[in-house]
Amino acid sequence: MKDREYKDAWNEMKLDVMIDYTRLIHTEETPSNIETLPGRVEQLKDIGKYMDMKDNTNEFRNLLSDLEDD
């Protein structure tokens, strides 16, 4: 893979993390997901912050800030 392809793949993964996180924090807890939902949300939050650190951006942290303002 070329450097550009790696960067595109990284950006696509990061976007997926951001979309999944946003979707999950708005998911209602039900008896079928009450044990796993909070852990999945925290896991995506950790991954997003880690990706921000690795690519030296604040995209995920900005998303968190925007969601807190809502």
mmCIF file as gemmi writes it, N, C-alpha and C atoms, coordinates in Angstrom:
data_model
loop_
_atom_site.group_PDB
_atom_site.id
_atom_site.type_symbol
_atom_site.label_atom_id
_atom_site.label_alt_id
_atom_site.label_comp_id
_atom_site.label_asym_id
_atom_site.label_entity_id
_atom_site.label_seq_id
_atom_site.pdbx_PDB_ins_code
_atom_site.Cartn_x
_atom_site.Cartn_y
_atom_site.Cartn_z
_atom_site.occupancy
_atom_site.B_iso_or_equiv
_atom_site.pdbx_formal_charge
_atom_site.auth_seq_id
_atom_site.auth_asym_id
_atom_site.pdbx_PDB_model_num
ATOM 1 N N . MET Axp A 1 ? 0.838 -1.187 0 1 0 ? 1 A 1
ATOM 2 C CA . MET Axp A 1 ? 0 0 0 1 0 ? 1 A 1
ATOM 3 C C . MET Axp A 1 ? 0.88 1.246 0 1 0 ? 1 A 1
ATOM 4 N N . LYS Axp A 2 ? 0.382 2.247 -0.659 1 0 ? 2 A 1
ATOM 5 C CA . LYS Axp A 2 ? 1.083 3.522 -0.675 1 0 ? 2 A 1
ATOM 6 C C . LYS Axp A 2 ? 0.693 4.331 0.552 1 0 ? 2 A 1
ATOM 7 N N . ASP Axp A 3 ? 1.53 5.31 0.888 1 0 ? 3 A 1
ATOM 8 C CA . ASP Axp A 3 ? 1.267 6.149 2.062 1 0 ? 3 A 1
ATOM 9 C C . ASP Axp A 3 ? -0.125 6.755 2.018 1 0 ? 3 A 1
ATOM 10 N N . ARG Axp A 4 ? -0.538 7.195 0.854 1 0 ? 4 A 1
ATOM 11 C CA . ARG Axp A 4 ? -1.862 7.823 0.712 1 0 ? 4 A 1
ATOM 12 C C . ARG Axp A 4 ? -2.968 6.813 1.028 1 0 ? 4 A 1
ATOM 13 N N . GLU Axp A 5 ? -2.787 5.578 0.609 1 0 ? 5 A 1
ATOM 14 C CA . GLU Axp A 5 ? -3.788 4.543 0.88 1 0 ? 5 A 1
ATOM 15 C C . GLU Axp A 5 ? -3.885 4.259 2.373 1 0 ? 5 A 1
ATOM 16 N N . TYR Axp A 6 ? -2.739 4.257 3.067 1 0 ? 6 A 1
ATOM 17 C CA . TYR Axp A 6 ? -2.75 4.064 4.517 1 0 ? 6 A 1
ATOM 18 C C . TYR Axp A 6 ? -3.481 5.211 5.205 1 0 ? 6 A 1
ATOM 19 N N . LYS Axp A 7 ? -3.204 6.427 4.752 1 0 ? 7 A 1
ATOM 20 C CA . LYS Axp A 7 ? -3.858 7.595 5.339 1 0 ? 7 A 1
ATOM 21 C C . LYS Axp A 7 ? -5.369 7.548 5.104 1 0 ? 7 A 1
ATOM 22 N N . ASP Axp A 8 ? -5.768 7.174 3.904 1 0 ? 8 A 1
ATOM 23 C CA . ASP Axp A 8 ? -7.198 7.061 3.601 1 0 ? 8 A 1
ATOM 24 C C . ASP Axp A 8 ? -7.86 5.992 4.466 1 0 ? 8 A 1
ATOM 25 N N . ALA Axp A 9 ? -7.182 4.857 4.639 1 0 ? 9 A 1
ATOM 26 C CA . ALA Axp A 9 ? -7.725 3.779 5.476 1 0 ? 9 A 1
ATOM 27 C C . ALA Axp A 9 ? -7.842 4.239 6.925 1 0 ? 9 A 1
ATOM 28 N N . TRP Axp A 10 ? -6.831 4.957 7.411 1 0 ? 10 A 1
ATOM 29 C CA . TRP Axp A 10 ? -6.847 5.487 8.783 1 0 ? 10 A 1
ATOM 30 C C . TRP Axp A 10 ? -8.033 6.428 8.966 1 0 ? 10 A 1
ATOM 31 N N . ASN Axp A 11 ? -8.187 7.361 8.026 1 0 ? 11 A 1
ATOM 32 C CA . ASN Axp A 11 ? -9.272 8.333 8.125 1 0 ? 11 A 1
ATOM 33 C C . ASN Axp A 11 ? -10.641 7.658 8.07 1 0 ? 11 A 1
ATOM 34 N N . GLU Axp A 12 ? -10.758 6.623 7.264 1 0 ? 12 A 1
ATOM 35 C CA . GLU Axp A 12 ? -12.018 5.883 7.187 1 0 ? 12 A 1
ATOM 36 C C . GLU Axp A 12 ? -12.314 5.165 8.507 1 0 ? 12 A 1
ATOM 37 N N . MET Axp A 13 ? -11.283 4.567 9.1 1 0 ? 13 A 1
ATOM 38 C CA . MET Axp A 13 ? -11.478 3.904 10.396 1 0 ? 13 A 1
ATOM 39 C C . MET Axp A 13 ? -11.862 4.908 11.468 1 0 ? 13 A 1
ATOM 40 N N . LYS Axp A 14 ? -11.216 6.066 11.474 1 0 ? 14 A 1
ATOM 41 C CA . LYS Axp A 14 ? -11.512 7.081 12.476 1 0 ? 14 A 1
ATOM 42 C C . LYS Axp A 14 ? -12.944 7.592 12.314 1 0 ? 14 A 1
ATOM 43 N N . LEU Axp A 15 ? -13.367 7.787 11.087 1 0 ? 15 A 1
ATOM 44 C CA . LEU Axp A 15 ? -14.739 8.217 10.836 1 0 ? 15 A 1
ATOM 45 C C . LEU Axp A 15 ? -15.72 7.158 11.322 1 0 ? 15 A 1
ATOM 46 N N . ASP Axp A 16 ? -15.403 5.89 11.088 1 0 ? 16 A 1
ATOM 47 C CA . ASP Axp A 16 ? -16.257 4.8 11.573 1 0 ? 16 A 1
ATOM 48 C C . ASP Axp A 16 ? -16.374 4.83 13.094 1 0 ? 16 A 1
ATOM 49 N N . VAL Axp A 17 ? -15.261 5.068 13.778 1 0 ? 17 A 1
ATOM 50 C CA . VAL Axp A 17 ? -15.275 5.145 15.243 1 0 ? 17 A 1
ATOM 51 C C . VAL Axp A 17 ? -16.162 6.303 15.693 1 0 ? 17 A 1
ATOM 52 N N . MET Axp A 18 ? -16.035 7.444 15.035 1 0 ? 18 A 1
ATOM 53 C CA . MET Axp A 18 ? -16.823 8.615 15.407 1 0 ? 18 A 1
ATOM 54 C C . MET Axp A 18 ? -18.319 8.385 15.164 1 0 ? 18 A 1
ATOM 55 N N . ILE Axp A 19 ? -18.652 7.773 14.049 1 0 ? 19 A 1
ATOM 56 C CA . ILE Axp A 19 ? -20.058 7.487 13.738 1 0 ? 19 A 1
ATOM 57 C C . ILE Axp A 19 ? -20.621 6.472 14.721 1 0 ? 19 A 1
ATOM 58 N N . ASP Axp A 20 ? -19.872 5.399 14.969 1 0 ? 20 A 1
ATOM 59 C CA . ASP Axp A 20 ? -20.342 4.367 15.904 1 0 ? 20 A 1
ATOM 60 C C . ASP Axp A 20 ? -20.517 4.932 17.307 1 0 ? 20 A 1
ATOM 61 N N . TYR Axp A 21 ? -19.574 5.765 17.747 1 0 ? 21 A 1
ATOM 62 C CA . TYR Axp A 21 ? -19.672 6.362 19.077 1 0 ? 21 A 1
ATOM 63 C C . TYR Axp A 21 ? -20.931 7.22 19.177 1 0 ? 21 A 1
ATOM 64 N N . THR Axp A 22 ? -21.143 8.068 18.186 1 0 ? 22 A 1
ATOM 65 C CA . THR Axp A 22 ? -22.316 8.946 18.19 1 0 ? 22 A 1
ATOM 66 C C . THR Axp A 22 ? -23.607 8.135 18.201 1 0 ? 22 A 1
ATOM 67 N N . ARG Axp A 23 ? -23.64 7.079 17.427 1 0 ? 23 A 1
ATOM 68 C CA . ARG Axp A 23 ? -24.839 6.229 17.375 1 0 ? 23 A 1
ATOM 69 C C . ARG Axp A 23 ? -25.072 5.538 18.715 1 0 ? 23 A 1
ATOM 70 N N . LEU Axp A 24 ? -24.01 5.02 19.315 1 0 ? 24 A 1
ATOM 71 C CA . LEU Axp A 24 ? -24.174 4.26 20.554 1 0 ? 24 A 1
ATOM 72 C C . LEU Axp A 24 ? -24.549 5.127 21.749 1 0 ? 24 A 1
ATOM 73 N N . ILE Axp A 25 ? -24.05 6.36 21.808 1 0 ? 25 A 1
ATOM 74 C CA . ILE Axp A 25 ? -24.411 7.179 22.967 1 0 ? 25 A 1
ATOM 75 C C . ILE Axp A 25 ? -25.877 7.593 22.922 1 0 ? 25 A 1
ATOM 76 N N . HIS Axp A 26 ? -26.482 7.496 21.746 1 0 ? 26 A 1
ATOM 77 C CA . HIS Axp A 26 ? -27.904 7.808 21.616 1 0 ? 26 A 1
ATOM 78 C C . HIS Axp A 26 ? -28.772 6.55 21.605 1 0 ? 26 A 1
ATOM 79 N N . THR Axp A 27 ? -28.162 5.401 21.841 1 0 ? 27 A 1
ATOM 80 C CA . THR Axp A 27 ? -28.894 4.142 21.879 1 0 ? 27 A 1
ATOM 81 C C . THR Axp A 27 ? -29.476 3.942 23.271 1 0 ? 27 A 1
ATOM 82 N N . GLU Axp A 28 ? -30.728 3.616 23.312 1 0 ? 28 A 1
ATOM 83 C CA . GLU Axp A 28 ? -31.398 3.386 24.594 1 0 ? 28 A 1
ATOM 84 C C . GLU Axp A 28 ? -30.961 2.049 25.178 1 0 ? 28 A 1
ATOM 85 N N . GLU Axp A 29 ? -30.701 2.051 26.477 1 0 ? 29 A 1
ATOM 86 C CA . GLU Axp A 29 ? -30.354 0.793 27.143 1 0 ? 29 A 1
ATOM 87 C C . GLU Axp A 29 ? -31.6 -0.075 27.233 1 0 ? 29 A 1
ATOM 88 N N . THR Axp A 30 ? -31.423 -1.328 26.885 1 0 ? 30 A 1
ATOM 89 C CA . THR Axp A 30 ? -32.505 -2.31 26.959 1 0 ? 30 A 1
ATOM 90 C C . THR Axp A 30 ? -31.984 -3.519 27.724 1 0 ? 30 A 1
ATOM 91 N N . PRO Axp A 31 ? -32.875 -4.418 28.112 1 0 ? 31 A 1
ATOM 92 C CA . PRO Axp A 31 ? -32.396 -5.621 28.806 1 0 ? 31 A 1
ATOM 93 C C . PRO Axp A 31 ? -31.367 -6.411 27.994 1 0 ? 31 A 1
ATOM 94 N N . SER Axp A 32 ? -31.448 -6.333 26.676 1 0 ? 32 A 1
ATOM 95 C CA . SER Axp A 32 ? -30.52 -7.119 25.857 1 0 ? 32 A 1
ATOM 96 C C . SER Axp A 32 ? -29.146 -6.46 25.685 1 0 ? 32 A 1
ATOM 97 N N . ASN Axp A 33 ? -29.036 -5.153 25.952 1 0 ? 33 A 1
ATOM 98 C CA . ASN Axp A 33 ? -27.733 -4.514 25.754 1 0 ? 33 A 1
ATOM 99 C C . ASN Axp A 33 ? -27.196 -3.808 26.998 1 0 ? 33 A 1
ATOM 100 N N . ILE Axp A 34 ? -27.908 -3.886 28.089 1 0 ? 34 A 1
ATOM 101 C CA . ILE Axp A 34 ? -27.53 -3.119 29.283 1 0 ? 34 A 1
ATOM 102 C C . ILE Axp A 34 ? -26.153 -3.512 29.831 1 0 ? 34 A 1
ATOM 103 N N . GLU Axp A 35 ? -25.753 -4.744 29.608 1 0 ? 35 A 1
ATOM 104 C CA . GLU Axp A 35 ? -24.45 -5.187 30.119 1 0 ? 35 A 1
ATOM 105 C C . GLU Axp A 35 ? -23.298 -4.795 29.197 1 0 ? 35 A 1
ATOM 106 N N . THR Axp A 36 ? -23.574 -4.64 27.912 1 0 ? 36 A 1
ATOM 107 C CA . THR Axp A 36 ? -22.49 -4.388 26.965 1 0 ? 36 A 1
ATOM 108 C C . THR Axp A 36 ? -22.409 -2.954 26.456 1 0 ? 36 A 1
ATOM 109 N N . LEU Axp A 37 ? -23.519 -2.238 26.433 1 0 ? 37 A 1
ATOM 110 C CA . LEU Axp A 37 ? -23.538 -0.897 25.842 1 0 ? 37 A 1
ATOM 111 C C . LEU Axp A 37 ? -22.554 0.072 26.498 1 0 ? 37 A 1
ATOM 112 N N . PRO Axp A 38 ? -22.553 0.213 27.823 1 0 ? 38 A 1
ATOM 113 C CA . PRO Axp A 38 ? -21.606 1.166 28.428 1 0 ? 38 A 1
ATOM 114 C C . PRO Axp A 38 ? -20.139 0.829 28.121 1 0 ? 38 A 1
ATOM 115 N N . GLY Axp A 39 ? -19.814 -0.44 28.107 1 0 ? 39 A 1
ATOM 116 C CA . GLY Axp A 39 ? -18.443 -0.852 27.803 1 0 ? 39 A 1
ATOM 117 C C . GLY Axp A 39 ? -18.058 -0.556 26.368 1 0 ? 39 A 1
ATOM 118 N N . ARG Axp A 40 ? -18.993 -0.76 25.455 1 0 ? 40 A 1
ATOM 119 C CA . ARG Axp A 40 ? -18.726 -0.471 24.047 1 0 ? 40 A 1
ATOM 120 C C . ARG Axp A 40 ? -18.535 1.022 23.828 1 0 ? 40 A 1
ATOM 121 N N . VAL Axp A 41 ? -19.341 1.83 24.504 1 0 ? 41 A 1
ATOM 122 C CA . VAL Axp A 41 ? -19.211 3.283 24.39 1 0 ? 41 A 1
ATOM 123 C C . VAL Axp A 41 ? -17.838 3.723 24.903 1 0 ? 41 A 1
ATOM 124 N N . GLU Axp A 42 ? -17.44 3.233 26.058 1 0 ? 42 A 1
ATOM 125 C CA . GLU Axp A 42 ? -16.133 3.602 26.626 1 0 ? 42 A 1
ATOM 126 C C . GLU Axp A 42 ? -14.986 3.121 25.746 1 0 ? 42 A 1
ATOM 127 N N . GLN Axp A 43 ? -15.13 1.937 25.177 1 0 ? 43 A 1
ATOM 128 C CA . GLN Axp A 43 ? -14.091 1.4 24.304 1 0 ? 43 A 1
ATOM 129 C C . GLN Axp A 43 ? -13.913 2.293 23.074 1 0 ? 43 A 1
ATOM 130 N N . LEU Axp A 44 ? -15.011 2.696 22.456 1 0 ? 44 A 1
ATOM 131 C CA . LEU Axp A 44 ? -14.923 3.579 21.297 1 0 ? 44 A 1
ATOM 132 C C . LEU Axp A 44 ? -14.351 4.943 21.681 1 0 ? 44 A 1
ATOM 133 N N . LYS Axp A 45 ? -14.699 5.417 22.862 1 0 ? 45 A 1
ATOM 134 C CA . LYS Axp A 45 ? -14.167 6.695 23.347 1 0 ? 45 A 1
ATOM 135 C C . LYS Axp A 45 ? -12.649 6.605 23.499 1 0 ? 45 A 1
ATOM 136 N N . ASP Axp A 46 ? -12.173 5.52 24.073 1 0 ? 46 A 1
ATOM 137 C CA . ASP Axp A 46 ? -10.728 5.32 24.239 1 0 ? 46 A 1
ATOM 138 C C . ASP Axp A 46 ? -10.023 5.217 22.885 1 0 ? 46 A 1
ATOM 139 N N . ILE Axp A 47 ? -10.632 4.488 21.962 1 0 ? 47 A 1
ATOM 140 C CA . ILE Axp A 47 ? -10.04 4.33 20.629 1 0 ? 47 A 1
ATOM 141 C C . ILE Axp A 47 ? -9.975 5.678 19.92 1 0 ? 47 A 1
ATOM 142 N N . GLY Axp A 48 ? -11.053 6.451 19.992 1 0 ? 48 A 1
ATOM 143 C CA . GLY Axp A 48 ? -11.075 7.762 19.349 1 0 ? 48 A 1
ATOM 144 C C . GLY Axp A 48 ? -10.017 8.693 19.905 1 0 ? 48 A 1
ATOM 145 N N . LYS Axp A 49 ? -9.872 8.711 21.221 1 0 ? 49 A 1
ATOM 146 C CA . LYS Axp A 49 ? -8.849 9.559 21.841 1 0 ? 49 A 1
ATOM 147 C C . LYS Axp A 49 ? -7.447 9.094 21.446 1 0 ? 49 A 1
ATOM 148 N N . TYR Axp A 50 ? -7.252 7.784 21.391 1 0 ? 50 A 1
ATOM 149 C CA . TYR Axp A 50 ? -5.958 7.233 20.995 1 0 ? 50 A 1
ATOM 150 C C . TYR Axp A 50 ? -5.632 7.618 19.552 1 0 ? 50 A 1
ATOM 151 N N . MET Axp A 51 ? -6.63 7.542 18.681 1 0 ? 51 A 1
ATOM 152 C CA . MET Axp A 51 ? -6.404 7.901 17.284 1 0 ? 51 A 1
ATOM 153 C C . MET Axp A 51 ? -6.075 9.392 17.159 1 0 ? 51 A 1
ATOM 154 N N . ASP Axp A 52 ? -6.741 10.232 17.947 1 0 ? 52 A 1
ATOM 155 C CA . ASP Axp A 52 ? -6.4 11.662 17.976 1 0 ? 52 A 1
ATOM 156 C C . ASP Axp A 52 ? -4.938 11.852 18.362 1 0 ? 52 A 1
ATOM 157 N N . MET Axp A 53 ? -4.508 11.129 19.38 1 0 ? 53 A 1
ATOM 158 C CA . MET Axp A 53 ? -3.134 11.252 19.845 1 0 ? 53 A 1
ATOM 159 C C . MET Axp A 53 ? -2.154 10.804 18.75 1 0 ? 53 A 1
ATOM 160 N N . LYS Axp A 54 ? -2.477 9.717 18.081 1 0 ? 54 A 1
ATOM 161 C CA . LYS Axp A 54 ? -1.573 9.172 17.068 1 0 ? 54 A 1
ATOM 162 C C . LYS Axp A 54 ? -1.485 10.045 15.824 1 0 ? 54 A 1
ATOM 163 N N . ASP Axp A 55 ? -2.611 10.64 15.404 1 0 ? 55 A 1
ATOM 164 C CA . ASP Axp A 55 ? -2.55 11.46 14.192 1 0 ? 55 A 1
ATOM 165 C C . ASP Axp A 55 ? -2.442 12.953 14.504 1 0 ? 55 A 1
ATOM 166 N N . ASN Axp A 56 ? -2.25 13.252 15.79 1 0 ? 56 A 1
ATOM 167 C CA . ASN Axp A 56 ? -2.007 14.628 16.236 1 0 ? 56 A 1
ATOM 168 C C . ASN Axp A 56 ? -3.124 15.584 15.807 1 0 ? 56 A 1
ATOM 169 N N . THR Axp A 57 ? -4.364 15.123 15.985 1 0 ? 57 A 1
ATOM 170 C CA . THR Axp A 57 ? -5.523 15.973 15.712 1 0 ? 57 A 1
ATOM 171 C C . THR Axp A 57 ? -6.404 15.993 16.953 1 0 ? 57 A 1
ATOM 172 N N . ASN Axp A 58 ? -7.444 16.759 16.894 1 0 ? 58 A 1
ATOM 173 C CA . ASN Axp A 58 ? -8.424 16.809 17.977 1 0 ? 58 A 1
ATOM 174 C C . ASN Axp A 58 ? -9.821 16.505 17.457 1 0 ? 58 A 1
ATOM 175 N N . GLU Axp A 59 ? -9.915 15.784 16.363 1 0 ? 59 A 1
ATOM 176 C CA . GLU Axp A 59 ? -11.213 15.53 15.745 1 0 ? 59 A 1
ATOM 177 C C . GLU Axp A 59 ? -12.175 14.827 16.7 1 0 ? 59 A 1
ATOM 178 N N . PHE Axp A 60 ? -11.712 13.788 17.35 1 0 ? 60 A 1
ATOM 179 C CA . PHE Axp A 60 ? -12.603 13.045 18.24 1 0 ? 60 A 1
ATOM 180 C C . PHE Axp A 60 ? -12.918 13.858 19.489 1 0 ? 60 A 1
ATOM 181 N N . ARG Axp A 61 ? -11.934 14.518 20.037 1 0 ? 61 A 1
ATOM 182 C CA . ARG Axp A 61 ? -12.177 15.363 21.216 1 0 ? 61 A 1
ATOM 183 C C . ARG Axp A 61 ? -13.135 16.508 20.885 1 0 ? 61 A 1
ATOM 184 N N . ASN Axp A 62 ? -13.048 17.035 19.678 1 0 ? 62 A 1
ATOM 185 C CA . ASN Axp A 62 ? -14.002 18.065 19.259 1 0 ? 62 A 1
ATOM 186 C C . ASN Axp A 62 ? -15.41 17.487 19.179 1 0 ? 62 A 1
ATOM 187 N N . LEU Axp A 63 ? -15.52 16.261 18.69 1 0 ? 63 A 1
ATOM 188 C CA . LEU Axp A 63 ? -16.823 15.594 18.652 1 0 ? 63 A 1
ATOM 189 C C . LEU Axp A 63 ? -17.371 15.437 20.064 1 0 ? 63 A 1
ATOM 190 N N . LEU Axp A 64 ? -16.526 14.996 20.992 1 0 ? 64 A 1
ATOM 191 C CA . LEU Axp A 64 ? -16.968 14.844 22.379 1 0 ? 64 A 1
ATOM 192 C C . LEU Axp A 64 ? -17.452 16.175 22.942 1 0 ? 64 A 1
ATOM 193 N N . SER Axp A 65 ? -16.719 17.224 22.661 1 0 ? 65 A 1
ATOM 194 C CA . SER Axp A 65 ? -17.101 18.553 23.14 1 0 ? 65 A 1
ATOM 195 C C . SER Axp A 65 ? -18.437 18.99 22.537 1 0 ? 65 A 1
ATOM 196 N N . ASP Axp A 66 ? -18.603 18.765 21.254 1 0 ? 66 A 1
ATOM 197 C CA . ASP Axp A 66 ? -19.861 19.124 20.593 1 0 ? 66 A 1
ATOM 198 C C . ASP Axp A 66 ? -21.034 18.338 21.164 1 0 ? 66 A 1
ATOM 199 N N . LEU Axp A 67 ? -20.817 17.067 21.448 1 0 ? 67 A 1
ATOM 200 C CA . LEU Axp A 67 ? -21.895 16.234 21.99 1 0 ? 67 A 1
ATOM 201 C C . LEU Axp A 67 ? -22.253 16.642 23.412 1 0 ? 67 A 1
ATOM 202 N N . GLU Axp A 68 ? -21.264 17.106 24.173 1 0 ? 68 A 1
ATOM 203 C CA . GLU Axp A 68 ? -21.531 17.571 25.537 1 0 ? 68 A 1
ATOM 204 C C . GLU Axp A 68 ? -22.346 18.854 25.522 1 0 ? 68 A 1
ATOM 205 N N . ASP Axp A 69 ? -22.159 19.677 24.496 1 0 ? 69 A 1
ATOM 206 C CA . ASP Axp A 69 ? -22.883 20.939 24.385 1 0 ? 69 A 1
ATOM 207 C C . ASP Axp A 69 ? -24.357 20.737 24.047 1 0 ? 69 A 1
ATOM 208 N N . ASP Axp A 70 ? -24.682 19.587 23.469 1 0 ? 70 A 1
ATOM 209 C CA . ASP Axp A 70 ? -26.08 19.317 23.082 1 0 ? 70 A 1
ATOM 210 C C . ASP Axp A 70 ? -26.958 19.112 24.239 1 0 ? 70 A 1
